[in-house]
């Protein structure tokens, strides 16, 4: 009976952990919008621009001006026609808003 209770408790904890990890990171919706703006800035308006809605949170980086502060780094992928681009958007979360502090774009290419 104890083994059955332990298995049930484990299943509940695993399902709760799965739900918690499924939540998008803070500033994710802003990152998707900004990624489209970044590709448009580099290549001009193009109806073939596509942005992957999946946002991956990477390890935070320290603010060079204040070592006590950390910036969130969010990775978004996008494409135009046959070109694929990795974009990293750097945010400082302030209360419920997200302040864009930096961005980088890199074309996925084998040279």
C-alpha positions, -999 to 999 in steps of 0.1 A, spaced: 0 0 0 29 24 8 45 17 -26 12 26 -43 9 58 -24 46 67 -33 39 60 -69 8 82 -69 27 110 -51 55 108 -77 31 110 -106 14 141 -91 48 158 -85 60 149 -120 28 163 -136 30 195 -116 67 199 -126 57 194 -163 30 221 -161 54 245 -144 81 240 -170 56 245 -198 51 282 -189 68 306 -213 96 327 -198 90 363 -187 93 387 -217 87 359 -242 59 376 -261 80 408 -263 110 388 -276 89 373 -305 76 407 -315 111 422 -313 127 393 -333 103 402 -362 113 438 -360 150 429 -359 148 408 -391 127 435 -408 154 461 -398 182 440 -414 164 428 -445 135 453 -451 98 444 -451 93 409 -465 62 388 -463 84 356 -461 97 366 -426 87 339 -401 94 338 -364 92 306 -344 69 313 -314 90 290 -292 113 311 -269 142 296 -250 156 312 -219 193 310 -217 217 317 -188 214 353 -175 243 377 -180 254 404 -155 249 440 -162 284 455 -169 274 488 -152 261 471 -121 273 436 -112 244 431 -88 219 432 -117 213 404 -142 198 405 -176 175 378 -191 187 363 -224 160 349 -246 167 330 -278 143 332 -308 147 316 -342 134 331 -374 137 327 -412 134 344 -445 130 322 -475 160 298 -471 179 318 -445 177 308 -408 186 332 -381 192 329 -343 184 360 -324 192 366 -287 173 394 -270 186 407 -237 160 421 -213 159 436 -179 126 426 -163 112 456 -143 81 448 -124 56 436 -151 74 452 -180 105 442 -199 132 467 -209 151 457 -240 188 462 -233 205 445 -263 200 421 -292 221 400 -315 214 382 -348 234 355 -364 227 337 -397 229 299 -395 255 291 -422 282 266 -430 311 284 -447 
